[in-house]
Amino acid sequence: MQTNPTYSSLVAVGDSFTEGMSDLMPDGTYRGWADLLAARMAARTPGFRYANLAVRGKLIQQIVDEQVDVAAAMGADVITLVGGLNDTLRPKCDMGRVRALLEEAVEKLAPACRQLVLMRSPGRQGPVLARFRPRMEELFACVDELAARHGAIVVDLYGAPSLSDPRMWDVDRLHLTAEGHRRVAEAVWQTLGHDPEDAEWHMPMPATLPPGWVMRRVADARFARQHLLPWIGRRLTGRSSGDGLPPKRPELLPYQDPA
């Protein structure tokens, strides 16, 4: 890996993780690790261009159909691809089909950029991860194999103790906090060959006293009412949180800091 390489453009492909939920900005939009990474890269390279095609709730088939060809045609130096995790969380999931679609995406994107970036997505501690861990690890094994075959690099977020800590996750228990997104941006930054700004991004957070039983039950009830039940409702009706939403940044344009 080249040390401190110069890249002139970045295209991000994926779902809510890459869109930036739940790193909420004052204006109601989401920032997220990809925006943070683009800001760092733009600070090093005048005229740096950035596009983010991610849309929340997308399955790997939708990412392939709606984002991959668009991203490949942009001719960016760096493309990041994170997808398939939403599929693994569905009650019925054909992992063979997920692997085939991910392979299709990589085969199209790897030749279309200088560096393709794949990820082993983070997963918080708890019963949800325990239930779906075999599928997730099957997905990550596919990511590793495809990266080796096509010259992509893999950012291992799944193996980072800090990102499995529940304190790094928003109240919906599905998306990282602003601090979590900052650490992901740091991880990608370093994996691309840049000098660390936070060499300990992956280290466990300092221990704190856990919330009491009553506080945990209150949090569980709020989570079920505000997030779990709506999620189940969307699954039962075939809807997605991203239905009708456009890509976050659909064109590869010079990066501008929203601040």
Summary of the structure (lengths in Angstrom):
residues: 259
radius of gyration: 17.8
end to end distance: 32.3
largest distance: 53.6
contacts: 822
relative contact order: 0.18
helix: 47%
strand: 14%
